[in-house]
Amino acid sequence: MKRNNTELIGDVIRQFLRQEGLETPLNEYRLVDAWKDVVGEVIARYTTNLYIKNQILYVHLASSVIRQELMMGREMLVRNLNARVGSQVIVNIIFR
C-alpha cells in the first residue's frame, strides 16, 4: 500500500516545536552555544555570562579591552550568530 501524504521528519519536528512554542528557546540555546565558535576560544575565555532577553544578547566580559574590540564589530557578530543558528534570534548585543 502506497501512501501519498508522507512528510519529511525534519519538517514534522520543526512544525511540532513551533506549535508547542519551543522553537524560540531552542534557537536561543543554539545561539548561546555558538558564541564560542563564532568569537573564538580566546575571547570565549573572557566571557563570564551570556543570556538572551527580548532578542538582545547580553555578554559579560572580564576584559575591558576585548569589550571595546567587540563593540566595534557588534553588527557583524549579530549577523554571524544569527546565520549560525539559521534564523533571526537576536537584533543587538550589549557588552557589560
PDB file of N, CA, C and O in Angstrom:
ATOM      1  N   MET A   1       0.839  -1.163   0.000  1.00  0.00           N
ATOM      2  CA  MET A   1       0.000   0.000   0.000  1.00  0.00           C
ATOM      3  C   MET A   1       0.896   1.243   0.000  1.00  0.00           C
ATOM      4  O   MET A   1       1.764   1.384   0.861  1.00  0.00           O
ATOM      5  N   LYS A   2       0.689   2.118  -0.943  1.00  0.00           N
ATOM      6  CA  LYS A   2       1.479   3.328  -1.080  1.00  0.00           C
ATOM      7  C   LYS A   2       0.746   4.508  -0.463  1.00  0.00           C
ATOM      8  O   LYS A   2      -0.453   4.697  -0.668  1.00  0.00           O
ATOM      9  N   ARG A   3       1.506   5.308   0.309  1.00  0.00           N
ATOM     10  CA  ARG A   3       0.901   6.475   0.950  1.00  0.00           C
ATOM     11  C   ARG A   3       1.407   7.744   0.265  1.00  0.00           C
ATOM     12  O   ARG A   3       2.600   7.891  -0.002  1.00  0.00           O
ATOM     13  N   ASN A   4       0.500   8.628  -0.005  1.00  0.00           N
ATOM     14  CA  ASN A   4       0.854   9.864  -0.692  1.00  0.00           C
ATOM     15  C   ASN A   4       1.039  11.041   0.256  1.00  0.00           C
ATOM     16  O   ASN A   4       1.536  12.086  -0.165  1.00  0.00           O
ATOM     17  N   ASN A   5       0.662  10.907   1.505  1.00  0.00           N
ATOM     18  CA  ASN A   5       0.743  12.026   2.442  1.00  0.00           C
ATOM     19  C   ASN A   5       1.988  11.953   3.327  1.00  0.00           C
ATOM     20  O   ASN A   5       1.918  12.228   4.524  1.00  0.00           O
ATOM     21  N   THR A   6       3.105  11.592   2.749  1.00  0.00           N
ATOM     22  CA  THR A   6       4.342  11.498   3.518  1.00  0.00           C
ATOM     23  C   THR A   6       4.978  12.878   3.659  1.00  0.00           C
ATOM     24  O   THR A   6       4.860  13.728   2.776  1.00  0.00           O
ATOM     25  N   GLU A   7       5.656  13.081   4.790  1.00  0.00           N
ATOM     26  CA  GLU A   7       6.361  14.326   5.067  1.00  0.00           C
ATOM     27  C   GLU A   7       7.750  13.988   5.591  1.00  0.00           C
ATOM     28  O   GLU A   7       7.983  12.913   6.144  1.00  0.00           O
ATOM     29  N   LEU A   8       8.647  14.915   5.407  1.00  0.00           N
ATOM     30  CA  LEU A   8       9.995  14.729   5.935  1.00  0.00           C
ATOM     31  C   LEU A   8       9.963  14.859   7.455  1.00  0.00           C
ATOM     32  O   LEU A   8       9.252  15.708   7.993  1.00  0.00           O
ATOM     33  N   ILE A   9      10.722  14.031   8.136  1.00  0.00           N
ATOM     34  CA  ILE A   9      10.717  14.016   9.594  1.00  0.00           C
ATOM     35  C   ILE A   9      11.214  15.354  10.161  1.00  0.00           C
ATOM     36  O   ILE A   9      10.722  15.813  11.192  1.00  0.00           O
ATOM     37  N   GLY A  10      12.184  15.975   9.488  1.00  0.00           N
ATOM     38  CA  GLY A  10      12.685  17.270   9.949  1.00  0.00           C
ATOM     39  C   GLY A  10      11.607  18.348   9.915  1.00  0.00           C
ATOM     40  O   GLY A  10      11.520  19.179  10.818  1.00  0.00           O
ATOM     41  N   ASP A  11      10.786  18.326   8.863  1.00  0.00           N
ATOM     42  CA  ASP A  11       9.694  19.298   8.759  1.00  0.00           C
ATOM     43  C   ASP A  11       8.646  19.071   9.838  1.00  0.00           C
ATOM     44  O   ASP A  11       8.103  20.023  10.398  1.00  0.00           O
ATOM     45  N   VAL A  12       8.368  17.813  10.124  1.00  0.00           N
ATOM     46  CA  VAL A  12       7.378  17.482  11.153  1.00  0.00           C
ATOM     47  C   VAL A  12       7.871  17.934  12.531  1.00  0.00           C
ATOM     48  O   VAL A  12       7.096  18.471  13.322  1.00  0.00           O
ATOM     49  N   ILE A  13       9.150  17.719  12.815  1.00  0.00           N
ATOM     50  CA  ILE A  13       9.713  18.125  14.103  1.00  0.00           C
ATOM     51  C   ILE A  13       9.698  19.645  14.241  1.00  0.00           C
ATOM     52  O   ILE A  13       9.323  20.164  15.293  1.00  0.00           O
ATOM     53  N   ARG A  14      10.107  20.376  13.177  1.00  0.00           N
ATOM     54  CA  ARG A  14      10.079  21.843  13.223  1.00  0.00           C
ATOM     55  C   ARG A  14       8.663  22.357  13.442  1.00  0.00           C
ATOM     56  O   ARG A  14       8.458  23.297  14.210  1.00  0.00           O
ATOM     57  N   GLN A  15       7.690  21.755  12.780  1.00  0.00           N
ATOM     58  CA  GLN A  15       6.295  22.160  12.935  1.00  0.00           C
ATOM     59  C   GLN A  15       5.821  21.908  14.373  1.00  0.00           C
ATOM     60  O   GLN A  15       5.118  22.737  14.951  1.00  0.00           O
ATOM     61  N   PHE A  16       6.205  20.775  14.939  1.00  0.00           N
ATOM     62  CA  PHE A  16       5.835  20.458  16.315  1.00  0.00           C
ATOM     63  C   PHE A  16       6.447  21.458  17.293  1.00  0.00           C
ATOM     64  O   PHE A  16       5.764  21.951  18.191  1.00  0.00           O
ATOM     65  N   LEU A  17       7.742  21.759  17.118  1.00  0.00           N
ATOM     66  CA  LEU A  17       8.413  22.719  18.003  1.00  0.00           C
ATOM     67  C   LEU A  17       7.758  24.094  17.913  1.00  0.00           C
ATOM     68  O   LEU A  17       7.599  24.774  18.927  1.00  0.00           O
ATOM     69  N   ARG A  18       7.380  24.502  16.710  1.00  0.00           N
ATOM     70  CA  ARG A  18       6.727  25.801  16.527  1.00  0.00           C
ATOM     71  C   ARG A  18       5.362  25.819  17.209  1.00  0.00           C
ATOM     72  O   ARG A  18       5.004  26.801  17.861  1.00  0.00           O
ATOM     73  N   GLN A  19       4.605  24.743  17.062  1.00  0.00           N
ATOM     74  CA  GLN A  19       3.271  24.676  17.669  1.00  0.00           C
ATOM     75  C   GLN A  19       3.339  24.690  19.189  1.00  0.00           C
ATOM     76  O   GLN A  19       2.480  25.285  19.840  1.00  0.00           O
ATOM     77  N   GLU A  20       4.332  24.053  19.754  1.00  0.00           N
ATOM     78  CA  GLU A  20       4.463  23.956  21.210  1.00  0.00           C
ATOM     79  C   GLU A  20       5.210  25.141  21.819  1.00  0.00           C
ATOM     80  O   GLU A  20       5.378  25.203  23.037  1.00  0.00           O
ATOM     81  N   GLY A  21       5.658  26.080  20.989  1.00  0.00           N
ATOM     82  CA  GLY A  21       6.370  27.249  21.491  1.00  0.00           C
ATOM     83  C   GLY A  21       7.785  26.955  21.942  1.00  0.00           C
ATOM     84  O   GLY A  21       8.325  27.657  22.797  1.00  0.00           O
ATOM     85  N   LEU A  22       8.387  25.934  21.381  1.00  0.00           N
ATOM     86  CA  LEU A  22       9.734  25.543  21.790  1.00  0.00           C
ATOM     87  C   LEU A  22      10.805  25.954  20.793  1.00  0.00           C
ATOM     88  O   LEU A  22      11.995  25.785  21.060  1.00  0.00           O
ATOM     89  N   GLU A  23      10.404  26.488  19.659  1.00  0.00           N
ATOM     90  CA  GLU A  23      11.373  26.842  18.631  1.00  0.00           C
ATOM     91  C   GLU A  23      12.271  28.005  19.078  1.00  0.00           C
ATOM     92  O   GLU A  23      13.487  27.948  18.894  1.00  0.00           O
ATOM     93  N   THR A  24      11.692  29.040  19.652  1.00  0.00           N
ATOM     94  CA  THR A  24      12.480  30.204  20.075  1.00  0.00           C
ATOM     95  C   THR A  24      13.473  29.849  21.183  1.00  0.00           C
ATOM     96  O   THR A  24      14.648  30.196  21.061  1.00  0.00           O
ATOM     97  N   PRO A  25      13.056  29.175  22.257  1.00  0.00           N
ATOM     98  CA  PRO A  25      14.049  28.812  23.282  1.00  0.00           C
ATOM     99  C   PRO A  25      15.161  27.905  22.742  1.00  0.00           C
ATOM    100  O   PRO A  25      16.313  28.015  23.162  1.00  0.00           O
ATOM    101  N   LEU A  26      14.816  27.022  21.824  1.00  0.00           N
ATOM    102  CA  LEU A  26      15.821  26.144  21.242  1.00  0.00           C
ATOM    103  C   LEU A  26      16.822  26.952  20.421  1.00  0.00           C
ATOM    104  O   LEU A  26      18.026  26.714  20.513  1.00  0.00           O
ATOM    105  N   ASN A  27      16.343  27.901  19.622  1.00  0.00           N
ATOM    106  CA  ASN A  27      17.237  28.747  18.832  1.00  0.00           C
ATOM    107  C   ASN A  27      18.092  29.635  19.723  1.00  0.00           C
ATOM    108  O   ASN A  27      19.256  29.884  19.410  1.00  0.00           O
ATOM    109  N   GLU A  28      17.532  30.117  20.829  1.00  0.00           N
ATOM    110  CA  GLU A  28      18.325  30.916  21.765  1.00  0.00           C
ATOM    111  C   GLU A  28      19.446  30.079  22.377  1.00  0.00           C
ATOM    112  O   GLU A  28      20.571  30.555  22.522  1.00  0.00           O
ATOM    113  N   TYR A  29      19.141  28.848  22.731  1.00  0.00           N
ATOM    114  CA  TYR A  29      20.170  27.956  23.272  1.00  0.00           C
ATOM    115  C   TYR A  29      21.266  27.710  22.238  1.00  0.00           C
ATOM    116  O   TYR A  29      22.454  27.731  22.561  1.00  0.00           O
ATOM    117  N   ARG A  30      20.856  27.477  20.999  1.00  0.00           N
ATOM    118  CA  ARG A  30      21.833  27.244  19.925  1.00  0.00           C
ATOM    119  C   ARG A  30      22.731  28.458  19.727  1.00  0.00           C
ATOM    120  O   ARG A  30      23.933  28.311  19.507  1.00  0.00           O
ATOM    121  N   LEU A  31      22.157  29.652  19.804  1.00  0.00           N
ATOM    122  CA  LEU A  31      22.942  30.869  19.611  1.00  0.00           C
ATOM    123  C   LEU A  31      23.957  31.045  20.731  1.00  0.00           C
ATOM    124  O   LEU A  31      25.121  31.347  20.466  1.00  0.00           O
ATOM    125  N   VAL A  32      23.540  30.863  21.957  1.00  0.00           N
ATOM    126  CA  VAL A  32      24.476  30.981  23.087  1.00  0.00           C
ATOM    127  C   VAL A  32      25.571  29.916  22.968  1.00  0.00           C
ATOM    128  O   VAL A  32      26.734  30.179  23.273  1.00  0.00           O
ATOM    129  N   ASP A  33      25.198  28.739  22.532  1.00  0.00           N
ATOM    130  CA  ASP A  33      26.170  27.661  22.350  1.00  0.00           C
ATOM    131  C   ASP A  33      27.144  27.978  21.206  1.00  0.00           C
ATOM    132  O   ASP A  33      28.297  27.548  21.247  1.00  0.00           O
ATOM    133  N   ALA A  34      26.701  28.716  20.199  1.00  0.00           N
ATOM    134  CA  ALA A  34      27.543  29.050  19.048  1.00  0.00           C
ATOM    135  C   ALA A  34      28.515  30.185  19.345  1.00  0.00           C
ATOM    136  O   ALA A  34      29.430  30.425  18.557  1.00  0.00           O
ATOM    137  N   TRP A  35      28.342  30.888  20.457  1.00  0.00           N
ATOM    138  CA  TRP A  35      29.198  32.025  20.797  1.00  0.00           C
ATOM    139  C   TRP A  35      30.675  31.663  20.734  1.00  0.00           C
ATOM    140  O   TRP A  35      31.474  32.390  20.145  1.00  0.00           O
ATOM    141  N   LYS A  36      31.033  30.539  21.342  1.00  0.00           N
ATOM    142  CA  LYS A  36      32.425  30.100  21.402  1.00  0.00           C
ATOM    143  C   LYS A  36      32.993  29.860  20.003  1.00  0.00           C
ATOM    144  O   LYS A  36      34.151  30.184  19.738  1.00  0.00           O
ATOM    145  N   ASP A  37      32.190  29.300  19.121  1.00  0.00           N
ATOM    146  CA  ASP A  37      32.652  29.018  17.758  1.00  0.00           C
ATOM    147  C   ASP A  37      32.793  30.289  16.931  1.00  0.00           C
ATOM    148  O   ASP A  37      33.703  30.389  16.108  1.00  0.00           O
ATOM    149  N   VAL A  38      31.913  31.255  17.136  1.00  0.00           N
ATOM    150  CA  VAL A  38      31.921  32.469  16.333  1.00  0.00           C
ATOM    151  C   VAL A  38      33.041  33.416  16.756  1.00  0.00           C
ATOM    152  O   VAL A  38      33.737  33.959  15.898  1.00  0.00           O
ATOM    153  N   VAL A  39      33.228  33.625  18.056  1.00  0.00           N
ATOM    154  CA  VAL A  39      34.236  34.587  18.519  1.00  0.00           C
ATOM    155  C   VAL A  39      35.609  33.962  18.725  1.00  0.00           C
ATOM    156  O   VAL A  39      36.613  34.674  18.740  1.00  0.00           O
ATOM    157  N   GLY A  40      35.667  32.672  18.880  1.00  0.00           N
ATOM    158  CA  GLY A  40      36.946  32.007  19.081  1.00  0.00           C
ATOM    159  C   GLY A  40      37.199  31.663  20.542  1.00  0.00           C
ATOM    160  O   GLY A  40      36.553  32.190  21.448  1.00  0.00           O
ATOM    161  N   GLU A  41      38.138  30.783  20.740  1.00  0.00           N
ATOM    162  CA  GLU A  41      38.448  30.255  22.073  1.00  0.00           C
ATOM    163  C   GLU A  41      38.998  31.319  23.014  1.00  0.00           C
ATOM    164  O   GLU A  41      38.660  31.334  24.197  1.00  0.00           O
ATOM    165  N   VAL A  42      39.836  32.203  22.504  1.00  0.00           N
ATOM    166  CA  VAL A  42      40.488  33.205  23.354  1.00  0.00           C
ATOM    167  C   VAL A  42      39.464  34.174  23.942  1.00  0.00           C
ATOM    168  O   VAL A  42      39.466  34.422  25.148  1.00  0.00           O
ATOM    169  N   ILE A  43      38.597  34.717  23.104  1.00  0.00           N
ATOM    170  CA  ILE A  43      37.579  35.647  23.592  1.00  0.00           C
ATOM    171  C   ILE A  43      36.573  34.920  24.471  1.00  0.00           C
ATOM    172  O   ILE A  43      36.090  35.483  25.453  1.00  0.00           O
ATOM    173  N   ALA A  44      36.254  33.692  24.137  1.00  0.00           N
ATOM    174  CA  ALA A  44      35.294  32.919  24.935  1.00  0.00           C
ATOM    175  C   ALA A  44      35.791  32.720  26.362  1.00  0.00           C
ATOM    176  O   ALA A  44      34.984  32.620  27.286  1.00  0.00           O
ATOM    177  N   ARG A  45      37.102  32.662  26.552  1.00  0.00           N
ATOM    178  CA  ARG A  45      37.651  32.517  27.900  1.00  0.00           C
ATOM    179  C   ARG A  45      37.379  33.730  28.780  1.00  0.00           C
ATOM    180  O   ARG A  45      37.279  33.603  30.001  1.00  0.00           O
ATOM    181  N   TYR A  46      37.260  34.899  28.170  1.00  0.00           N
ATOM    182  CA  TYR A  46      36.987  36.126  28.918  1.00  0.00           C
ATOM    183  C   TYR A  46      35.494  36.383  29.103  1.00  0.00           C
ATOM    184  O   TYR A  46      35.106  37.343  29.769  1.00  0.00           O
ATOM    185  N   THR A  47      34.666  35.541  28.524  1.00  0.00           N
ATOM    186  CA  THR A  47      33.219  35.672  28.654  1.00  0.00           C
ATOM    187  C   THR A  47      32.786  34.994  29.945  1.00  0.00           C
ATOM    188  O   THR A  47      33.051  33.810  30.152  1.00  0.00           O
ATOM    189  N   THR A  48      32.115  35.755  30.819  1.00  0.00           N
ATOM    190  CA  THR A  48      31.706  35.183  32.096  1.00  0.00           C
ATOM    191  C   THR A  48      30.236  34.790  32.129  1.00  0.00           C
ATOM    192  O   THR A  48      29.859  33.867  32.851  1.00  0.00           O
ATOM    193  N   ASN A  49      29.401  35.480  31.355  1.00  0.00           N
ATOM    194  CA  ASN A  49      27.969  35.176  31.378  1.00  0.00           C
ATOM    195  C   ASN A  49      27.340  35.593  30.058  1.00  0.00           C
ATOM    196  O   ASN A  49      27.650  36.661  29.529  1.00  0.00           O
ATOM    197  N   LEU A  50      26.462  34.758  29.527  1.00  0.00           N
ATOM    198  CA  LEU A  50      25.720  35.027  28.291  1.00  0.00           C
ATOM    199  C   LEU A  50      24.261  34.711  28.530  1.00  0.00           C
ATOM    200  O   LEU A  50      23.931  33.656  29.072  1.00  0.00           O
ATOM    201  N   TYR A  51      23.386  35.614  28.131  1.00  0.00           N
ATOM    202  CA  TYR A  51      21.957  35.301  28.158  1.00  0.00           C
ATOM    203  C   TYR A  51      21.217  36.201  27.174  1.00  0.00           C
ATOM    204  O   TYR A  51      21.707  37.267  26.800  1.00  0.00           O
ATOM    205  N   ILE A  52      20.038  35.759  26.762  1.00  0.00           N
ATOM    206  CA  ILE A  52      19.219  36.491  25.805  1.00  0.00           C
ATOM    207  C   ILE A  52      17.927  36.901  26.488  1.00  0.00           C
ATOM    208  O   ILE A  52      17.269  36.104  27.156  1.00  0.00           O
ATOM    209  N   LYS A  53      17.580  38.186  26.296  1.00  0.00           N
ATOM    210  CA  LYS A  53      16.324  38.703  26.833  1.00  0.00           C
ATOM    211  C   LYS A  53      15.779  39.704  25.829  1.00  0.00           C
ATOM    212  O   LYS A  53      16.465  40.660  25.469  1.00  0.00           O
ATOM    213  N   ASN A  54      14.548  39.491  25.374  1.00  0.00           N
ATOM    214  CA  ASN A  54      13.887  40.374  24.414  1.00  0.00           C
ATOM    215  C   ASN A  54      14.717  40.582  23.144  1.00  0.00           C
ATOM    216  O   ASN A  54      14.872  41.711  22.679  1.00  0.00           O
ATOM    217  N   GLN A  55      15.237  39.515  22.600  1.00  0.00           N
ATOM    218  CA  GLN A  55      16.042  39.498  21.372  1.00  0.00           C
ATOM    219  C   GLN A  55      17.337  40.293  21.487  1.00  0.00           C
ATOM    220  O   GLN A  55      17.882  40.736  20.476  1.00  0.00           O
ATOM    221  N   ILE A  56      17.830  40.476  22.702  1.00  0.00           N
ATOM    222  CA  ILE A  56      19.112  41.133  22.926  1.00  0.00           C
ATOM    223  C   ILE A  56      20.017  40.160  23.660  1.00  0.00           C
ATOM    224  O   ILE A  56      19.646  39.603  24.693  1.00  0.00           O
ATOM    225  N   LEU A  57      21.208  39.963  23.113  1.00  0.00           N
ATOM    226  CA  LEU A  57      22.206  39.104  23.743  1.00  0.00           C
ATOM    227  C   LEU A  57      23.030  39.953  24.698  1.00  0.00           C
ATOM    228  O   LEU A  57      23.649  40.937  24.294  1.00  0.00           O
ATOM    229  N   TYR A  58      23.033  39.568  25.959  1.00  0.00           N
ATOM    230  CA  TYR A  58      23.832  40.244  26.976  1.00  0.00           C
ATOM    231  C   TYR A  58      25.088  39.411  27.212  1.00  0.00           C
ATOM    232  O   TYR A  58      25.012  38.215  27.491  1.00  0.00           O
ATOM    233  N   VAL A  59      26.245  40.064  27.096  1.00  0.00           N
ATOM    234  CA  VAL A  59      27.532  39.379  27.232  1.00  0.00           C
ATOM    235  C   VAL A  59      28.329  40.070  28.322  1.00  0.00           C
ATOM    236  O   VAL A  59      28.616  41.262  28.217  1.00  0.00           O
ATOM    237  N   HIS A  60      28.688  39.346  29.354  1.00  0.00           N
ATOM    238  CA  HIS A  60      29.530  39.862  30.426  1.00  0.00           C
ATOM    239  C   HIS A  60      30.966  39.432  30.135  1.00  0.00           C
ATOM    240  O   HIS A  60      31.257  38.249  29.962  1.00  0.00           O
ATOM    241  N   LEU A  61      31.845  40.412  30.086  1.00  0.00           N
ATOM    242  CA  LEU A  61      33.244  40.149  29.758  1.00  0.00           C
ATOM    243  C   LEU A  61      34.148  40.572  30.907  1.00  0.00           C
ATOM    244  O   LEU A  61      33.860  41.531  31.622  1.00  0.00           O
ATOM    245  N   ALA A  62      35.239  39.847  31.072  1.00  0.00           N
ATOM    246  CA  ALA A  62      36.189  40.137  32.140  1.00  0.00           C
ATOM    247  C   ALA A  62      37.275  41.113  31.689  1.00  0.00           C
ATOM    248  O   ALA A  62      38.078  41.552  32.512  1.00  0.00           O
ATOM    249  N   SER A  63      37.318  41.459  30.410  1.00  0.00           N
ATOM    250  CA  SER A  63      38.357  42.345  29.887  1.00  0.00           C
ATOM    251  C   SER A  63      37.727  43.544  29.193  1.00  0.00           C
ATOM    252  O   SER A  63      36.912  43.392  28.282  1.00  0.00           O
ATOM    253  N   SER A  64      38.116  44.740  29.635  1.00  0.00           N
ATOM    254  CA  SER A  64      37.580  45.953  29.017  1.00  0.00           C
ATOM    255  C   SER A  64      38.143  46.157  27.609  1.00  0.00           C
ATOM    256  O   SER A  64      37.475  46.751  26.762  1.00  0.00           O
ATOM    257  N   VAL A  65      39.346  45.679  27.351  1.00  0.00           N
ATOM    258  CA  VAL A  65      39.953  45.801  26.030  1.00  0.00           C
ATOM    259  C   VAL A  65      39.174  44.963  25.016  1.00  0.00           C
ATOM    260  O   VAL A  65      38.869  45.436  23.921  1.00  0.00           O
ATOM    261  N   ILE A  66      38.858  43.741  25.375  1.00  0.00           N
ATOM    262  CA  ILE A  66      38.080  42.871  24.494  1.00  0.00           C
ATOM    263  C   ILE A  66      36.676  43.431  24.325  1.00  0.00           C
ATOM    264  O   ILE A  66      36.105  43.347  23.237  1.00  0.00           O
ATOM    265  N   ARG A  67      36.115  43.998  25.375  1.00  0.00           N
ATOM    266  CA  ARG A  67      34.783  44.609  25.283  1.00  0.00           C
ATOM    267  C   ARG A  67      34.769  45.699  24.218  1.00  0.00           C
ATOM    268  O   ARG A  67      33.854  45.752  23.396  1.00  0.00           O
ATOM    269  N   GLN A  68      35.777  46.567  24.229  1.00  0.00           N
ATOM    270  CA  GLN A  68      35.859  47.646  23.241  1.00  0.00           C
ATOM    271  C   GLN A  68      35.998  47.099  21.821  1.00  0.00           C
ATOM    272  O   GLN A  68      35.353  47.597  20.898  1.00  0.00           O
ATOM    273  N   GLU A  69      36.820  46.097  21.647  1.00  0.00           N
ATOM    274  CA  GLU A  69      37.012  45.495  20.321  1.00  0.00           C
ATOM    275  C   GLU A  69      35.716  44.881  19.804  1.00  0.00           C
ATOM    276  O   GLU A  69      35.370  45.050  18.634  1.00  0.00           O
ATOM    277  N   LEU A  70      35.007  44.176  20.666  1.00  0.00           N
ATOM    278  CA  LEU A  70      33.765  43.532  20.245  1.00  0.00           C
ATOM    279  C   LEU A  70      32.673  44.559  19.954  1.00  0.00           C
ATOM    280  O   LEU A  70      31.832  44.332  19.084  1.00  0.00           O
ATOM    281  N   MET A  71      32.673  45.667  20.659  1.00  0.00           N
ATOM    282  CA  MET A  71      31.672  46.701  20.412  1.00  0.00           C
ATOM    283  C   MET A  71      31.808  47.269  19.008  1.00  0.00           C
ATOM    284  O   MET A  71      30.810  47.647  18.395  1.00  0.00           O
ATOM    285  N   MET A  72      33.017  47.332  18.497  1.00  0.00           N
ATOM    286  CA  MET A  72      33.233  47.849  17.147  1.00  0.00           C
ATOM    287  C   MET A  72      32.708  46.888  16.077  1.00  0.00           C
ATOM    288  O   MET A  72      32.296  47.323  15.002  1.00  0.00           O
ATOM    289  N   GLY A  73      32.722  45.606  16.364  1.00  0.00           N
ATOM    290  CA  GLY A  73      32.245  44.612  15.398  1.00  0.00           C
ATOM    291  C   GLY A  73      30.903  44.020  15.768  1.00  0.00           C
ATOM    292  O   GLY A  73      30.594  42.893  15.381  1.00  0.00           O
ATOM    293  N   ARG A  74      30.100  44.766  16.514  1.00  0.00           N
ATOM    294  CA  ARG A  74      28.826  44.272  17.034  1.00  0.00           C
ATOM    295  C   ARG A  74      27.877  43.813  15.925  1.00  0.00           C
ATOM    296  O   ARG A  74      27.297  42.731  16.021  1.00  0.00           O
ATOM    297  N   GLU A  75      27.713  44.618  14.879  1.00  0.00           N
ATOM    298  CA  GLU A  75      26.763  44.273  13.806  1.00  0.00           C
ATOM    299  C   GLU A  75      27.173  42.991  13.095  1.00  0.00           C
ATOM    300  O   GLU A  75      26.327  42.162  12.758  1.00  0.00           O
ATOM    301  N   MET A  76      28.469  42.832  12.870  1.00  0.00           N
ATOM    302  CA  MET A  76      28.946  41.617  12.214  1.00  0.00           C
ATOM    303  C   MET A  76      28.725  40.401  13.123  1.00  0.00           C
ATOM    304  O   MET A  76      28.378  39.323  12.642  1.00  0.00           O
ATOM    305  N   LEU A  77      28.920  40.571  14.404  1.00  0.00           N
ATOM    306  CA  LEU A  77      28.671  39.473  15.341  1.00  0.00           C
ATOM    307  C   LEU A  77      27.202  39.063  15.341  1.00  0.00           C
ATOM    308  O   LEU A  77      26.892  37.872  15.360  1.00  0.00           O
ATOM    309  N   VAL A  78      26.302  40.035  15.318  1.00  0.00           N
ATOM    310  CA  VAL A  78      24.864  39.736  15.278  1.00  0.00           C
ATOM    311  C   VAL A  78      24.545  38.928  14.015  1.00  0.00           C
ATOM    312  O   VAL A  78      23.840  37.921  14.079  1.00  0.00           O
ATOM    313  N   ARG A  79      25.064  39.371  12.880  1.00  0.00           N
ATOM    314  CA  ARG A  79      24.821  38.656  11.619  1.00  0.00           C
ATOM    315  C   ARG A  79      25.383  37.243  11.662  1.00  0.00           C
ATOM    316  O   ARG A  79      24.710  36.292  11.265  1.00  0.00           O
ATOM    317  N   ASN A  80      26.624  37.101  12.146  1.00  0.00           N
ATOM    318  CA  ASN A  80      27.257  35.783  12.176  1.00  0.00           C
ATOM    319  C   ASN A  80      26.552  34.822  13.132  1.00  0.00           C
ATOM    320  O   ASN A  80      26.375  33.646  12.812  1.00  0.00           O
ATOM    321  N   LEU A  81      26.158  35.308  14.281  1.00  0.00           N
ATOM    322  CA  LEU A  81      25.460  34.441  15.240  1.00  0.00           C
ATOM    323  C   LEU A  81      24.098  34.007  14.710  1.00  0.00           C
ATOM    324  O   LEU A  81      23.735  32.835  14.817  1.00  0.00           O
ATOM    325  N   ASN A  82      23.338  34.950  14.137  1.00  0.00           N
ATOM    326  CA  ASN A  82      22.037  34.592  13.565  1.00  0.00           C
ATOM    327  C   ASN A  82      22.196  33.629  12.395  1.00  0.00           C
ATOM    328  O   ASN A  82      21.398  32.705  12.240  1.00  0.00           O
ATOM    329  N   ALA A  83      23.218  33.837  11.575  1.00  0.00           N
ATOM    330  CA  ALA A  83      23.464  32.939  10.438  1.00  0.00           C
ATOM    331  C   ALA A  83      23.827  31.543  10.928  1.00  0.00           C
ATOM    332  O   ALA A  83      23.441  30.544  10.320  1.00  0.00           O
ATOM    333  N   ARG A  84      24.560  31.479  12.015  1.00  0.00           N
ATOM    334  CA  ARG A  84      24.963  30.174  12.567  1.00  0.00           C
ATOM    335  C   ARG A  84      23.744  29.362  13.018  1.00  0.00           C
ATOM    336  O   ARG A  84      23.703  28.141  12.862  1.00  0.00           O
ATOM    337  N   VAL A  85      22.748  30.069  13.585  1.00  0.00           N
ATOM    338  CA  VAL A  85      21.531  29.403  14.054  1.00  0.00           C
ATOM    339  C   VAL A  85      20.572  29.158  12.893  1.00  0.00           C
ATOM    340  O   VAL A  85      19.845  28.165  12.879  1.00  0.00           O
ATOM    341  N   GLY A  86      20.576  30.067  11.924  1.00  0.00           N
ATOM    342  CA  GLY A  86      19.700  29.903  10.776  1.00  0.00           C
ATOM    343  C   GLY A  86      18.391  30.660  10.884  1.00  0.00           C
ATOM    344  O   GLY A  86      17.474  30.425  10.097  1.00  0.00           O
ATOM    345  N   SER A  87      18.290  31.562  11.842  1.00  0.00           N
ATOM    346  CA  SER A  87      17.096  32.396  11.970  1.00  0.00           C
ATOM    347  C   SER A  87      17.447  33.660  12.741  1.00  0.00           C
ATOM    348  O   SER A  87      18.511  33.753  13.354  1.00  0.00           O
ATOM    349  N   GLN A  88      16.543  34.628  12.702  1.00  0.00           N
ATOM    350  CA  GLN A  88      16.741  35.917  13.379  1.00  0.00           C
ATOM    351  C   GLN A  88      16.406  35.740  14.857  1.00  0.00           C
ATOM    352  O   GLN A  88      15.241  35.834  15.244  1.00  0.00           O
ATOM    353  N   VAL A  89      17.414  35.484  15.681  1.00  0.00           N
ATOM    354  CA  VAL A  89      17.214  35.264  17.107  1.00  0.00           C
ATOM    355  C   VAL A  89      17.471  36.542  17.894  1.00  0.00           C
ATOM    356  O   VAL A  89      16.717  36.878  18.807  1.00  0.00           O
ATOM    357  N   ILE A  90      18.541  37.256  17.538  1.00  0.00           N
ATOM    358  CA  ILE A  90      18.879  38.487  18.249  1.00  0.00           C
ATOM    359  C   ILE A  90      18.933  39.657  17.269  1.00  0.00           C
ATOM    360  O   ILE A  90      19.165  39.473  16.074  1.00  0.00           O
ATOM    361  N   VAL A  91      18.717  40.856  17.792  1.00  0.00           N
ATOM    362  CA  VAL A  91      18.828  42.068  16.975  1.00  0.00           C
ATOM    363  C   VAL A  91      19.951  42.982  17.475  1.00  0.00           C
ATOM    364  O   VAL A  91      20.350  43.912  16.775  1.00  0.00           O
ATOM    365  N   ASN A  92      20.457  42.723  18.675  1.00  0.00           N
ATOM    366  CA  ASN A  92      21.503  43.570  19.235  1.00  0.00           C
ATOM    367  C   ASN A  92      22.303  42.780  20.267  1.00  0.00           C
ATOM    368  O   ASN A  92      21.853  41.749  20.765  1.00  0.00           O
ATOM    369  N   ILE A  93      23.486  43.279  20.574  1.00  0.00           N
ATOM    370  CA  ILE A  93      24.328  42.705  21.624  1.00  0.00           C
ATOM    371  C   ILE A  93      24.723  43.830  22.567  1.00  0.00           C
ATOM    372  O   ILE A  93      25.123  44.907  22.125  1.00  0.00           O
ATOM    373  N   ILE A  94      24.615  43.585  23.843  1.00  0.00           N
ATOM    374  CA  ILE A  94      25.068  44.544  24.854  1.00  0.00           C
ATOM    375  C   ILE A  94      26.201  43.893  25.624  1.00  0.00           C
ATOM    376  O   ILE A  94      26.056  42.811  26.193  1.00  0.00           O
ATOM    377  N   PHE A  95      27.339  44.588  25.626  1.00  0.00           N
ATOM    378  CA  PHE A  95      28.522  44.084  26.332  1.00  0.00           C
ATOM    379  C   PHE A  95      28.608  44.772  27.681  1.00  0.00           C
ATOM    380  O   PHE A  95      28.463  45.991  27.779  1.00  0.00           O
ATOM    381  N   ARG A  96      28.844  43.985  28.715  1.00  0.00           N
ATOM    382  CA  ARG A  96      28.980  44.520  30.079  1.00  0.00           C
ATOM    383  C   ARG A  96      30.264  44.040  30.688  1.00  0.00           C
ATOM    384  O   ARG A  96      30.569  44.377  31.832  1.00  0.00           O
TER     385      ARG A  96
END
